[in-house]
Amino acid sequence: MFRDRSLVAEGSRLRRTAPLVAPSVWGAAAVAWKVWCPLAAEPGLAARVATSVVFLGVGAGLVLGVRRGLVRELARVRAVADATQQVLLRPPPARIDGLAVAAGQLSASRGAVVGGDLYEATATPYGVRIVIGDVRGHGLAALGAVVALLGSFREAAHDEAELAGVLRRLERALARHLCERAREEHPARAARAPEHPAAEEFVTLLLLEIRPDGTVDVLDCGHPGPYRLGRCVEAVPVGEPLPPLGVFPLPADLVPHRARLLPGETLVLYTDGAEEARDGRGRFFPLDAVLAGAAREAPAAVVRRVQTALLRHTGGRLTDDVALLVVRNDRVRVPAQPAEPGLRRTRPAPSPHR
């Protein structure tokens, strides 16, 4: 195993130094030409011009070749990043069991398409189950916890009959991930101090279950509660919040808070990077005011409106990852129908012999 790791590290070093080989060879050839070539020592102007043209042409060719290689490498990296995002934070289906769904993320790390935020929505026999969370920190250092939690949720959401059982599965998955991280960061194995120690890592989480009748059960582990868009914009009460995962063990009794999502109403779930984003004057992003102007829009349009307003508010300089997941109840409420006259039950006439 260690030999394989050393080979991978050696290959990575070679790939990083490969673009420097051609310029180094060019510089060495230029010095050799100047020192040992008789033509370079000629005092005439024509000889100097010819030498300069040759060096300029060869140098330009080398620079263009290196640039072309870097562009190809960047394209490969972006393709891998896009594929990773499709697997890790795959876009939810546009419709899930009568609900219209849309999601999106903005990463604070330049060049990254995934970060420390996570979300997922899936239809199960118990209702549509949704998770949104925020790993401490942002960017690539938090990807391990995101992978562990999403993998656990995608299994537990279908296996566990109770929402509390899903949350306990997520807690165990994060605990295993942190134990593995702690072993990797042990001084006997790590060459330097970790940038984000596992002992300081925790996750805020919001877990929901939306049933066919519009009942919403919510378990909140230190995460901002959602907004509900209907006749007005209002914060959905989530009850007494539980501690974030990884800080303290979950209590023995996990009782979800119950809310309602009527037909036509929309839930907006988000991570705290949205409300804590500031502009150049230090003013917080007015998320509720932006949502008020999008109350009648489709979920995908709500995501685009919030992201555009966020980038405009911060000037494109986010300090934390921002994830959004918007769910609209498109189920139609069917009123109760009166029984048909021929099927109406009547009380039997009393017997004359009584």
C-alpha positions in Angstrom: 0.0 0.0 0.0 2.8 2.4 1.0 4.7 1.6 -2.2 1.6 2.3 -4.3 1.2 5.7 -2.5 4.8 6.6 -3.2 4.4 5.7 -6.9 1.3 7.9 -7.1 3.1 10.8 -5.4 6.1 10.4 -7.7 3.8 10.4 -10.8 2.1 13.6 -9.5 5.4 15.3 -9.0 6.4 14.4 -12.6 3.2 15.8 -14.0 3.7 19.0 -12.1 7.3 19.5 -13.4 6.7 18.4 -17.0 5.7 21.9 -18.2 9.1 23.2 -17.0 11.2 20.8 -19.0 10.8 22.6 -22.4 11.6 26.1 -21.1 14.7 24.7 -19.2 15.9 22.9 -22.4 15.3 26.2 -24.3 17.3 28.2 -21.8 20.2 25.8 -21.9 20.3 25.8 -25.7 20.3 29.6 -25.7 23.3 29.7 -23.4 25.2 27.1 -25.4 24.4 28.9 -28.6 25.7 32.2 -27.2 28.9 30.7 -25.8 30.0 28.2 -28.3 28.3 28.9 -31.7 30.6 30.9 -34.1 27.6 32.6 -35.8 26.5 34.2 -32.5 30.0 35.8 -32.1 29.8 37.5 -35.5 29.9 41.3 -35.0 27.7 42.0 -38.0 24.1 43.3 -37.7 22.8 40.6 -40.1 24.1 37.8 -37.9 22.6 39.3 -34.8 19.2 39.7 -36.5 19.3 36.1 -37.8 20.2 34.8 -34.3 17.4 36.8 -32.7 14.8 35.6 -35.2 15.8 32.0 -34.7 15.6 32.3 -30.9 12.3 34.2 -31.0 10.7 31.7 -33.3 11.8 28.6 -31.4 10.9 30.3 -28.1 7.4 31.2 -29.3 6.8 27.7 -30.5 7.8 26.3 -27.1 5.6 28.8 -25.2 2.6 27.9 -27.4 3.3 24.2 -27.0 3.4 24.5 -23.2 0.2 26.6 -23.2 -1.6 24.1 -25.3 -0.6 21.3 -22.9 -1.8 23.4 -19.9 -5.1 24.1 -21.6 -5.7 20.4 -22.3 -4.8 19.5 -18.7 -7.2 22.2 -17.4 -10.0 20.8 -19.6 -9.3 17.3 -18.2 -9.4 18.6 -14.6 -12.7 20.4 -15.3 -14.2 17.3 -16.9 -13.2 15.2 -13.8 -14.7 17.9 -11.5 -18.0 18.0 -13.4 -18.2 14.2 -13.2 -17.5 14.3 -9.5 -20.2 16.8 -8.9 -22.7 14.8 -10.9 -22.0 11.8 -8.6 -21.5 13.6 -5.3 -24.0 16.4 -5.5 -26.2 15.1 -8.4 -29.0 17.4 -9.5 -32.3 16.2 -8.1 -35.1 15.2 -10.5 -37.3 18.1 -11.5 -40.3 16.2 -10.0 -40.4 13.8 -7.1 -43.7 12.2 -6.1 -45.8 15.3 -7.0 -43.2 17.8 -5.7 -41.3 20.2 -8.0 -37.6 20.3 -6.9 -34.5 22.3 -7.8 -31.1 22.8 -6.2 -27.8 24.6 -6.7 -24.6 25.4 -5.0 -22.0 28.2 -5.1 -18.5 27.3 -3.8 -16.3 29.8 -2.0 -13.1 28.0 -3.2 -12.0 29.4 -6.5 -12.1 26.8 -9.2 -14.1 24.3 -7.1 -17.5 23.1 -8.1 -18.2 21.2 -4.9 -17.4 22.2 -1.3 -18.6 21.6 2.3 -22.3 21.8 1.6 -24.5 18.8 0.9 -28.1 18.2 -0.2 -30.2 15.3 -1.5 -33.9 14.5 -2.1 -35.4 11.1 -2.7 -38.8 9.4 -2.8 -39.2 6.6 -0.3 -42.1 4.4 0.9 -42.4 6.7 3.9 -42.5 10.0 1.9 -40.1 12.3 0.2 -37.0 12.6 2.4 -34.6 15.5 2.1 -31.3 16.3 3.7 -29.3 19.6 3.6 -26.2 20.2 5.6 -23.1 22.2 6.1 -19.7 20.8 7.1 -17.5 23.1 9.2 -15.2 25.0 6.9 -15.5 25.0 3.1 -14.0 23.8 -0.1 -12.1 20.6 -0.8 -11.1 19.9 2.8 -14.7 19.1 3.8 -15.4 16.6 0.9 -14.7 13.5 3.0 -17.5 14.3 5.4 -19.9 15.2 2.5 -19.2 11.8 0.9 -19.7 9.9 4.1 -23.0 11.6 4.9 -24.6 11.5 1.5 -23.7 7.8 1.1 -25.3 7.0 4.4 -28.4 9.1 3.7 -29.0 7.4 0.3 -29.2 4.0 2.0 -30.8 4.9 5.3 -33.6 7.0 3.7 -35.0 3.8 2.2 -34.2 1.4 5.0 -35.3 3.3 8.1 -39.1 3.5 8.8 -38.6 6.4 11.2 -36.9 9.7 10.5 -35.0 9.5 13.8 -33.4 6.2 12.5 -32.1 8.0 9.4 -30.5 10.7 11.6 -28.8 8.1 13.8 -27.4 6.4 10.8 -25.9 9.7 9.6 -24.4 10.3 13.1 -22.7 6.9 12.9 -21.4 7.5 9.4 -19.8 10.8 10.4 -18.3 9.2 13.5 -16.6 6.5 11.4 -15.3 9.2 9.0 -13.9 11.3 11.8 -12.2 8.2 13.3 -10.5 7.4 10.0 -9.5 11.1 9.6 -8.0 11.1 13.2 -5.9 8.0 12.4 -4.6 9.6 9.2 -3.7 12.8 11.1 -1.8 11.0 13.9 1.7 12.4 14.3 3.1 8.9 13.6 1.6 9.0 10.1 1.1 12.6 9.1 4.1 14.6 8.0 2.7 17.9 9.2 -0.2 19.4 11.2 -3.6 19.1 9.4 -5.1 22.3 8.1 -8.6 21.2 9.3 -8.2 18.7 12.2 -10.8 16.0 12.5 -11.3 16.8 16.2 -12.7 20.2 15.2 -15.0 19.0 12.5 -18.8 19.0 12.9 -21.9 19.2 10.6 -25.1 21.2 10.9 -28.0 19.3 9.3 -31.7 19.6 8.5 -33.6 16.4 7.8 -37.2 16.4 6.4 -39.9 14.0 5.5 -42.8 15.3 3.3 -45.8 12.9 3.2 -48.4 12.7 0.5 -50.9 14.7 2.7 -48.5 17.6 3.0 -47.3 16.8 6.5 -43.7 17.7 7.1 -41.6 16.2 9.8 -38.4 18.1 10.6 -35.3 17.2 12.6 -32.9 20.1 13.0 -29.2 19.6 14.1 -28.1 23.3 14.5 -29.0 24.2 10.9 -31.0 27.3 9.8 -34.7 26.5 9.4 -36.4 26.7 6.0 -38.6 29.5 4.6 -42.1 28.8 3.4 -43.4 30.7 0.4 -47.1 31.1 0.1 -49.2 34.1 0.6 -46.2 35.6 2.4 -42.6 34.6 3.3 -42.4 33.0 6.7 -39.8 31.0 8.6 -40.9 27.5 9.3 -40.6 26.6 13.0 -38.4 23.5 13.5 -38.7 23.1 17.3 -35.8 22.9 19.8 -32.7 22.3 17.7 -30.5 19.3 18.3 -26.7 19.7 18.6 -24.7 19.6 15.3 -23.5 16.1 14.4 -20.0 15.5 15.7 -20.2 17.9 18.7 -22.3 15.9 21.2 -24.1 12.5 21.0 -27.7 12.7 20.0 -30.2 12.5 22.8 -32.1 9.2 23.4 -35.5 10.6 22.3 -35.7 12.2 18.9 -39.1 13.6 18.2 -39.5 15.4 14.9 -41.2 18.8 14.8 -44.4 18.7 12.6 -45.3 21.4 10.0 -47.5 21.6 6.9 -46.8 22.2 3.2 -50.1 23.0 1.4 -50.6 22.6 -2.3 -48.9 25.5 -4.1 -46.6 26.4 -1.2 -42.8 26.2 -1.5 -40.1 25.3 0.9 -36.7 27.0 0.6 -33.8 25.2 2.3 -30.4 26.8 2.5 -27.1 26.8 4.3 -25.9 29.6 6.5 -23.6 31.0 3.8 -26.6 32.6 2.3 -27.8 34.7 5.2 -24.2 35.4 6.4 -22.9 36.8 3.1 -21.9 40.4 3.3 -21.4 43.2 0.8 -18.5 45.7 0.8 -20.1 47.7 3.6 -20.6 44.7 5.9 -24.4 44.4 5.3 -25.9 40.9 5.4 -27.6 39.4 2.4 -31.4 40.0 2.7 -32.5 36.5 1.8 -36.1 36.9 3.0 -36.6 40.1 0.9 -35.2 38.3 -2.2 -37.5 35.3 -1.6 -40.5 37.7 -1.3 -40.0 38.7 -4.9 -39.9 35.0 -6.0 -42.9 33.6 -4.2 -44.8 32.7 -7.4 -41.8 31.5 -9.4 -40.8 27.9 -10.2 -38.2 26.2 -7.9 -35.4 26.5 -10.6 -36.2 30.2 -11.1 -36.0 30.7 -7.3 -32.5 29.1 -7.2 -31.3 31.3 -10.1 -32.8 34.5 -8.5 -31.1 33.9 -5.1 -27.7 32.9 -6.7 -27.7 36.0 -8.9 -28.6 38.3 -6.1 -26.0 36.7 -3.8 -23.2 37.2 -6.4 -24.4 40.8 -7.0 -24.5 41.5 -3.2 -21.0 40.2 -2.5 -19.4 41.3 -5.8 -18.7 37.6 -6.6 -16.5 37.2 -3.5 -18.2 34.6 -1.3 -16.6 33.7 2.0 -18.6 30.5 2.5 -20.2 27.8 0.4 -23.9 28.3 -0.3 -26.3 25.5 -1.1 -30.0 25.9 -2.0 -32.8 23.3 -2.3 -36.3 24.5 -3.2 -39.4 22.2 -3.1 -42.9 23.2 -4.2 -46.0 21.1 -3.4 -47.6 20.6 -6.8 -50.1 18.0 -5.5 -53.7 18.8 -6.1 -56.1 18.8 -3.1 -59.1 16.7 -4.1 -62.3 17.7 -2.2 -64.4 15.1 -0.6 -67.1 13.8 -2.9 -70.7 13.1 -1.7 -71.9 9.5 -2.0 -74.0 8.6 -5.1 -77.8 8.4 -4.4 -77.9 4.7 -5.4 -75.2 3.9 -3.0 -76.4 5.9 -0.1 -77.1 3.7 2.9 -80.5 4.1 4.6 -81.7 2.9 7.9 -84.0 -0.1 7.6 -87.7 0.3 8.4 -88.8 -1.0 11.7 -90.4 -4.4 11.8 -94.2 -4.4 12.3 -93.8 -7.5 14.6 -91.8 -5.5 17.2 
